[in-house]
Amino acid sequence: MSSKDDDHAAKVRQAEEVLSDLKEALKGKGITLPSLEIDCETSLSGVVLIDLARCNIETAQKLAKALRLADAKQS
């Protein structure tokens, strides 16, 4: 495996860990993004992105509320 392949594999592993952490954090707030995943198409190009995907209005409202509450706690 080349150094470039090793770097890409490390990025994918990191993205998987972050994705898992994000899912757990959202779950703790009662939020589920059913399409939350690593974007495989961009991953193949060497850029590893996490696709936050689509959600319904209720989920978007919960997410906005959770972010506002987090902001208020930091202020």
C-alpha positions as a Markdown table, in Angstrom:
| # | Residue | x | y | z |
|---|---|---|---|---|
| 1 | Met | 0.0 | 0.0 | 0.0 |
| 2 | Ser | 1.4 | 3.4 | -0.9 |
| 3 | Ser | 1.6 | 6.4 | 1.4 |
| 4 | Lys | -1.2 | 8.0 | -0.5 |
| 5 | Asp | -3.4 | 4.9 | 0.1 |
| 6 | Asp | -2.5 | 4.9 | 3.8 |
| 7 | Asp | -3.4 | 8.6 | 4.1 |
| 8 | His | -6.7 | 8.0 | 2.4 |
| 9 | Ala | -7.5 | 4.9 | 4.6 |
| 10 | Ala | -6.7 | 7.0 | 7.7 |
| 11 | Lys | -9.0 | 9.8 | 6.5 |
| 12 | Val | -11.8 | 7.2 | 6.0 |
| 13 | Arg | -11.3 | 5.7 | 9.4 |
| 14 | Gln | -11.3 | 9.2 | 10.9 |
| 15 | Ala | -14.6 | 10.0 | 9.0 |
| 16 | Glu | -16.1 | 6.8 | 10.3 |
| 17 | Glu | -15.2 | 7.7 | 13.9 |
| 18 | Val | -16.6 | 11.3 | 13.5 |
| 19 | Leu | -19.7 | 9.9 | 11.9 |
| 20 | Ser | -20.3 | 7.5 | 14.7 |
| 21 | Asp | -19.7 | 10.3 | 17.3 |
| 22 | Leu | -22.1 | 12.7 | 15.4 |
| 23 | Lys | -24.8 | 10.0 | 15.2 |
| 24 | Glu | -24.5 | 9.4 | 19.0 |
| 25 | Ala | -24.6 | 13.2 | 19.8 |
| 26 | Leu | -27.7 | 13.7 | 17.6 |
| 27 | Lys | -29.3 | 10.6 | 19.1 |
| 28 | Gly | -28.8 | 12.1 | 22.6 |
| 29 | Lys | -30.8 | 15.1 | 21.4 |
| 30 | Gly | -33.5 | 12.9 | 19.9 |
| 31 | Ile | -32.4 | 13.7 | 16.4 |
| 32 | Thr | -32.0 | 11.1 | 13.7 |
| 33 | Leu | -30.7 | 11.9 | 10.2 |
| 34 | Pro | -31.5 | 8.6 | 8.3 |
| 35 | Ser | -29.2 | 9.4 | 5.4 |
| 36 | Leu | -26.2 | 10.5 | 7.4 |
| 37 | Glu | -23.2 | 8.7 | 5.9 |
| 38 | Ile | -19.8 | 9.0 | 4.4 |
| 39 | Asp | -20.1 | 10.3 | 0.8 |
| 40 | Cys | -18.6 | 7.4 | -1.1 |
| 41 | Glu | -18.4 | 9.3 | -4.4 |
| 42 | Thr | -16.2 | 12.0 | -3.0 |
| 43 | Ser | -14.3 | 9.5 | -1.0 |
| 44 | Leu | -13.1 | 7.8 | -4.2 |
| 45 | Ser | -11.7 | 11.2 | -5.4 |
| 46 | Gly | -9.5 | 11.4 | -2.3 |
| 47 | Val | -11.7 | 13.9 | -0.4 |
| 48 | Val | -13.6 | 12.3 | 2.4 |
| 49 | Leu | -16.9 | 14.1 | 3.2 |
| 50 | Ile | -19.7 | 13.3 | 5.6 |
| 51 | Asp | -23.0 | 13.7 | 3.9 |
| 52 | Leu | -25.5 | 15.2 | 6.3 |
| 53 | Ala | -28.2 | 14.4 | 3.7 |
| 54 | Arg | -31.9 | 15.2 | 3.8 |
| 55 | Cys | -34.3 | 15.3 | 6.7 |
| 56 | Asn | -37.9 | 16.2 | 7.3 |
| 57 | Ile | -39.0 | 19.6 | 8.7 |
| 58 | Glu | -39.4 | 18.2 | 12.2 |
| 59 | Thr | -35.9 | 16.9 | 12.3 |
| 60 | Ala | -34.5 | 20.2 | 10.9 |
| 61 | Gln | -36.4 | 22.1 | 13.6 |
| 62 | Lys | -34.9 | 19.8 | 16.3 |
| 63 | Leu | -31.5 | 20.2 | 14.9 |
| 64 | Ala | -31.8 | 24.0 | 14.8 |
| 65 | Lys | -33.1 | 24.0 | 18.4 |
| 66 | Ala | -30.2 | 21.8 | 19.7 |
| 67 | Leu | -27.7 | 24.1 | 18.0 |
| 68 | Arg | -29.3 | 27.2 | 19.5 |
| 69 | Leu | -29.3 | 25.7 | 23.0 |
| 70 | Ala | -25.6 | 24.8 | 22.6 |
| 71 | Asp | -24.9 | 28.3 | 21.5 |
| 72 | Ala | -26.8 | 29.7 | 24.5 |
| 73 | Lys | -24.8 | 27.5 | 26.9 |
| 74 | Gln | -21.5 | 28.7 | 25.4 |
| 75 | Ser | -22.4 | 32.4 | 25.8 |
